[in-house]
Amino acid sequence: MCIGTLASGVKSQVLLKLYNDTLYNYEYAGGDEFNADKLDETYWLNGLGWTRVLMNTDLAFNPNNVQLQDGLIKFLAKKEDSLYTLGMYEIDSALVKRKNLKLDSNRFLTRYSAGCIISRAKMQYGLYELRFKVEEGRGIWPAFWFFGGTKNDEIDAFELKGEKRNAIHVDTHCPTGCDRGYTDKFSFSKNWGGWLPVKEPLDQAFNLMHLEWEQEEVSWYFNGYPLAYFKGRFSTPMNLYLNTSVAKDGEAFKPGPDQSNSWPNTYSVDYIRIWQSNGKSDTIQLKQGRLKDVDSVYTNKPSKKKGLTYKRTEFSSSKAFVYLCLNSPNSLTVKLNGKLNSNKSRIHIRGEKTDVLLNDLTKQNKVEIKSGEKLLRLEITDGKRKYTKYLRLTF
């Protein structure tokens, strides 16, 4: 896959979503490729924001646990003792009371450290794409989420656990309780959200997570395949969080680590990309830009398609994400992720002199564009129907 770098300011990539027999257009609207040597602190805050220490898990967030290397941002979880003198705002008074803790001059010993970054700007509606890789490890807790700053104002794109190698946790938390009131197949009351199984261990390869936040609903996609659907309104802009953490026995997202863990544990993110819907017009503009290539085949996908978090009626028409990237006047990159990725699917690209048929959509394809082309016809066939767009090339 390829995309123009943030520095170029060129929208060199277009994303198409095939849904309900229609190709919807999306334009790149921002994000971070994490190609620099250090964190862009005009865009990100390095830390949890409201505290350095989570007393209930004996964990500290250390800015040194966020590292940029080889085009990735890495969030390190470490087993290390650190002594902090806490500000009054950092003291968990409920925990102190519940466990009858005695703090000497507000000093607290943490046993683990982790890394976290937060977007300085609040975000809202859009399609968010994260390319990530995790490592196995009991109690390790990587996450990609949105938080509005007040209690129960949160969208969890994912929370993972290092011992749950084949599962993704998605959730929502609403100030009005909109995540409650569901019932399971036995008519028992149940909150929305939970663990969703995937076919392959998450620590074996990079994967893609898409979260589409719309006015009346939120949808989750894993490697282009529908994963979860929530019907509800989140009208408050939120900050975007990327972090790893360490759970603790007896606390949220238990269990914690044990003697089997290897340290440090790394949660790697290649990029976060933000896409904005641009309607469904038949002709889209594609500009040449400065690019980087990530040629990956994403074979992992959800293994269960039922329950409260999966709406079959909503997702039955969701077929694929198609990426188009203009590398040069003579080179176009095409990549497809999702259900359309089958032996019956084809992509046909034609112009006055260009005529290329792509039969293997499981891989990234680079199309040679003949000299002088200004307008290309893109045809996507799923074995039953044909979907068409016109690409106006701009150099």
C-alpha positions in Angstrom: 0.0 0.0 0.0 1.2 3.6 -0.6 0.3 7.0 0.6 1.7 10.5 0.3 3.7 11.6 3.3 2.3 14.2 5.7 5.2 16.5 4.6 4.1 16.5 1.0 0.6 17.7 1.7 -0.6 15.8 -1.4 -3.7 13.6 -1.4 -2.0 11.0 -3.5 -4.3 8.2 -2.3 -8.0 7.6 -2.6 -10.0 4.9 -0.7 -13.1 3.4 -2.1 -15.6 1.5 0.1 -17.8 -1.0 -1.7 -21.0 -1.1 0.3 -24.6 -1.8 -0.6 -23.7 -2.1 -4.3 -22.2 1.4 -4.3 -18.6 2.6 -4.4 -18.2 5.4 -1.8 -15.3 7.8 -2.2 -13.0 8.8 0.7 -10.1 11.3 0.7 -7.1 11.3 3.0 -7.6 14.0 5.6 -4.7 13.6 8.0 -2.9 11.3 10.4 0.7 10.4 11.0 3.0 8.0 9.2 5.5 8.0 12.1 8.5 8.4 9.6 10.3 11.0 11.6 13.1 10.5 14.2 11.0 11.9 17.0 7.3 12.3 18.0 5.5 15.3 16.4 4.5 17.0 19.7 2.5 19.6 17.9 0.1 16.8 17.0 0.6 14.4 19.9 0.9 14.7 23.7 3.3 12.0 25.1 1.7 10.7 28.2 -1.7 9.7 29.6 -2.7 13.4 30.2 -4.5 13.4 33.5 -2.0 11.3 35.5 1.5 9.7 35.3 0.5 6.7 37.5 -2.3 4.2 37.6 -2.2 3.1 41.2 -4.7 0.2 40.7 -2.3 -1.6 38.3 1.1 -0.4 39.8 1.8 1.2 36.4 3.5 4.4 35.3 3.3 6.0 31.9 6.9 7.0 30.9 7.6 9.2 27.8 10.7 7.2 27.2 8.5 4.2 26.5 7.4 5.8 23.3 10.0 5.3 20.6 10.1 6.0 16.8 12.2 3.7 14.8 12.3 2.3 11.2 9.1 4.1 10.2 7.2 2.7 13.3 6.1 4.1 16.6 6.7 1.6 19.3 4.9 1.5 22.7 7.0 -0.4 25.2 5.7 -2.2 28.3 8.5 -2.8 30.8 8.8 -4.5 34.2 10.7 -2.0 36.2 10.3 -0.4 39.7 10.0 3.4 39.9 9.2 5.6 42.8 6.9 8.6 42.2 5.9 11.5 44.4 2.3 11.9 43.4 0.4 15.1 43.0 -2.9 15.2 44.8 -4.7 14.9 41.4 -2.8 11.6 40.8 -3.9 9.9 44.1 -6.7 7.3 43.6 -8.5 8.1 46.9 -11.0 5.3 46.4 -8.2 2.8 46.0 -6.4 4.2 49.0 -9.5 3.8 51.1 -10.4 0.3 49.7 -7.0 -1.1 50.3 -6.1 1.0 53.4 -2.9 2.2 51.8 -0.4 4.3 53.7 1.4 6.8 51.4 4.6 8.2 52.9 4.8 11.9 51.6 2.6 10.8 48.7 5.3 8.5 47.4 4.1 5.4 45.4 6.2 2.5 44.0 5.2 1.3 40.5 6.2 -2.1 39.2 5.6 -1.6 35.5 5.9 1.2 32.9 4.2 1.8 29.6 3.8 4.3 26.7 0.9 6.4 25.5 0.2 9.3 23.1 -2.9 11.4 22.8 -3.9 13.6 19.9 -3.9 17.3 20.9 -6.8 18.0 18.7 -10.2 16.5 19.3 -11.6 14.4 16.5 -15.1 13.3 15.4 -16.7 11.8 12.3 -14.5 10.0 9.9 -12.9 6.7 8.9 -9.8 5.9 11.0 -7.3 3.3 9.8 -4.5 1.8 12.0 -1.8 -0.6 10.9 -0.4 -2.4 13.9 1.4 -5.4 15.3 1.5 -6.7 18.8 3.6 -9.3 20.8 2.4 -12.2 22.9 2.5 -11.7 26.6 0.2 -12.4 29.6 -1.4 -9.2 31.0 -0.1 -6.9 28.1 -2.9 -4.5 27.1 -2.5 -2.5 23.9 -5.3 -0.2 22.8 -6.6 2.2 20.1 -9.4 4.3 21.5 -11.2 7.7 21.7 -12.1 9.5 24.9 -14.1 12.7 25.3 -12.7 13.7 28.7 -15.7 12.9 30.8 -16.8 9.6 32.4 -18.4 7.1 30.0 -17.7 9.1 26.9 -15.5 6.7 25.0 -15.2 4.6 21.8 -12.8 1.7 21.9 -11.6 0.8 18.4 -9.8 -2.1 20.1 -8.3 -3.3 23.3 -6.2 -6.4 23.2 -4.6 -8.8 25.7 -1.3 -10.5 25.1 -2.7 -13.9 26.3 -5.8 -13.6 24.1 -3.9 -14.0 20.9 -7.0 -14.7 18.7 -9.4 -12.1 20.0 -10.2 -8.4 19.7 -12.2 -6.4 22.3 -14.5 -3.6 21.1 -16.7 -1.4 23.2 -18.5 1.9 23.7 -19.2 3.9 26.9 -21.9 6.5 26.8 -22.8 9.2 29.3 -26.5 8.5 28.6 -26.1 4.7 29.0 -26.7 4.1 25.3 -24.5 1.0 25.5 -26.9 -0.6 27.9 -30.4 -2.1 27.3 -29.4 -5.0 25.0 -30.5 -8.5 25.6 -28.8 -11.8 24.6 -30.5 -14.8 23.1 -31.7 -15.9 26.5 -33.3 -12.4 27.1 -30.8 -11.5 29.8 -29.8 -7.9 30.1 -26.4 -7.2 28.5 -24.2 -4.2 27.7 -22.9 -3.8 24.1 -19.3 -4.8 23.4 -17.0 -7.7 24.1 -14.4 -10.1 22.8 -14.6 -11.1 19.1 -12.5 -14.0 17.8 -10.3 -13.9 14.8 -8.8 -16.8 12.8 -5.1 -16.2 13.3 -3.0 -15.0 16.3 -2.6 -11.2 16.2 1.1 -11.4 17.1 2.0 -13.2 13.9 1.8 -10.3 11.5 0.7 -6.7 10.9 -3.0 -6.1 10.7 -5.4 -3.3 9.8 -8.2 -1.9 12.0 -10.8 0.5 10.5 -13.2 2.4 12.7 -15.9 4.5 10.9 -17.5 7.0 13.2 -20.7 8.4 11.7 -23.5 10.6 13.2 -25.8 7.7 14.0 -23.5 4.7 14.1 -20.0 3.3 14.5 -18.6 0.4 12.5 -15.5 -1.7 13.0 -13.6 -3.5 10.2 -10.6 -5.9 10.7 -8.4 -6.3 7.6 -11.3 -5.0 5.5 -13.8 -7.5 6.9 -16.8 -6.3 9.0 -16.2 -6.9 12.7 -18.7 -4.9 14.8 -21.6 -2.5 14.5 -23.0 -0.1 17.1 -26.2 2.0 16.5 -25.9 5.1 18.6 -24.9 8.8 18.6 -21.6 10.1 19.8 -21.9 13.9 19.2 -18.9 15.0 21.4 -15.5 15.4 19.7 -12.9 13.1 21.4 -9.1 12.8 21.6 -7.5 9.8 20.0 -5.3 7.5 22.2 -2.7 5.0 21.3 -1.1 3.1 24.1 0.0 -0.1 25.7 -0.6 -1.0 29.3 -0.2 -3.8 31.9 -3.2 -5.3 33.6 -3.2 -6.7 37.1 -4.7 -9.8 38.7 -8.0 -8.8 40.3 -8.4 -5.6 38.3 -9.9 -4.6 35.0 -8.9 -6.8 32.0 -7.2 -9.3 34.3 -5.1 -11.4 34.4 -1.8 -9.6 34.9 1.7 -10.8 33.9 3.4 -13.9 35.4 6.8 -15.6 35.1 6.2 -16.5 31.5 6.5 -12.9 30.3 9.4 -11.5 28.3 10.3 -7.9 28.7 10.1 -5.4 27.2 6.9 -6.1 25.2 6.3 -3.9 22.1 3.1 -2.7 20.5 4.1 -1.3 17.0 2.1 1.1 14.9 3.0 1.8 11.3 0.5 4.7 10.8 -2.8 6.2 11.7 -4.7 7.5 8.7 -7.9 9.6 8.8 -10.3 9.5 5.8 -13.3 11.7 5.1 -16.2 10.7 3.0 -16.4 12.5 -0.3 -19.7 11.2 -1.6 -20.2 8.7 -4.4 -19.6 10.7 -7.6 -18.6 8.6 -10.7 -15.4 10.6 -11.3 -12.6 11.1 -8.7 -9.4 13.1 -8.9 -6.2 11.3 -8.2 -3.0 13.3 -7.6 0.6 12.2 -7.9 2.5 12.3 -4.6 5.5 11.3 -2.6 5.0 7.7 -1.5 6.0 4.9 0.7 5.2 1.3 -0.1 3.9 -1.3 2.4 3.3 -4.5 0.4 1.4 -6.7 2.9 -1.2 -9.5 2.4 -3.7 -9.5 5.3 -4.9 -13.1 5.7 -6.4 -12.7 9.2 -10.2 -12.1 9.5 -13.0 -12.5 12.0 -14.1 -16.0 12.7 -17.5 -15.4 14.2 -20.3 -13.3 12.6 -23.2 -13.2 15.0 -24.2 -11.8 18.3 -24.9 -8.3 19.6 -21.8 -6.7 18.1 -22.4 -8.0 14.6 -25.4 -6.8 12.6 -25.8 -9.2 9.7 -28.3 -6.9 8.0 -25.9 -3.9 8.1 -22.8 -5.9 7.1 -24.2 -8.2 4.4 -23.7 -5.4 1.8 -20.2 -4.5 3.0 -17.7 -6.0 0.6 -14.3 -4.3 0.4 -11.9 -1.4 0.8 -10.0 -0.5 -2.4 -6.9 1.7 -2.3 -5.7 3.7 -5.3 -2.3 5.5 -5.3 -0.7 7.4 -8.1 3.0 6.9 -7.8 4.0 8.6 -11.0 2.4 9.5 -14.4 3.2 5.9 -15.4 2.5 3.9 -12.2 -0.7 3.3 -10.2 -0.9 1.1 -7.2 -4.1 -0.9 -6.5 -4.8 -2.8 -3.3 -8.0 -4.5 -2.0 -8.9 -5.7 1.5 -12.1 -7.4 2.5 -14.8 -9.9 1.4 -14.4 -9.1 -2.3 -10.9 -10.7 -2.1 -11.9 -14.0 -3.9 -11.1 -16.0 -7.0 -14.1 -14.5 -8.8 -13.2 -10.9 -8.3 -11.4 -8.8 -10.9 -10.3 -5.2 -11.4 -10.0 -3.9 -14.9 -8.3 -0.5 -15.6 -8.6 1.0 -19.1 -7.7 4.2 -20.8 -7.0 5.4 -24.4 -3.9 3.2 -24.4 -3.9 1.4 -21.1 -5.7 -1.9 -20.7 -4.8 -4.0 -17.6 -6.8 -6.8 -16.0 -5.9 -7.7 -12.4 -6.9 -11.2 -11.5 -5.0 -11.7 -8.2 -6.5 -9.2 -5.7 -4.9 -10.8 -2.7 -1.7 -8.8 -3.3 -0.7 -5.2 -4.0 -0.8 -4.6 -7.8 1.3 -2.0 -9.6 -0.3 -0.9 -12.9 1.7 0.5 -15.8 -0.1 3.6 -17.2 0.7 4.4 -20.8 2.1 7.8 -21.5 -0.3 10.6 -21.9 -3.3 9.1 -20.1 -5.5 11.7 -18.3 -8.6 9.6 -17.5 -8.9 5.9 -16.6 -11.9 3.7 -16.2 -11.8 1.5 -13.1 -14.1 -1.6 -13.2 -14.5 -3.9 -10.2 -16.3 -7.2 -10.7 -17.3 -9.6 -7.9 -18.5 -12.4 -10.2 -22.1 -11.1 -10.3 -21.9 -7.3 -10.6 -19.7 -4.6 -12.1 -18.8 -1.4 -10.3 -17.3 1.6 -12.1 -15.3 4.7 -11.3 -13.5 7.2 -13.5 -10.0 8.3 -12.3 -8.9 11.8 -13.4 -5.1 11.9 -13.2 -3.5 15.1 -12.0 0.3 15.7 -12.1 
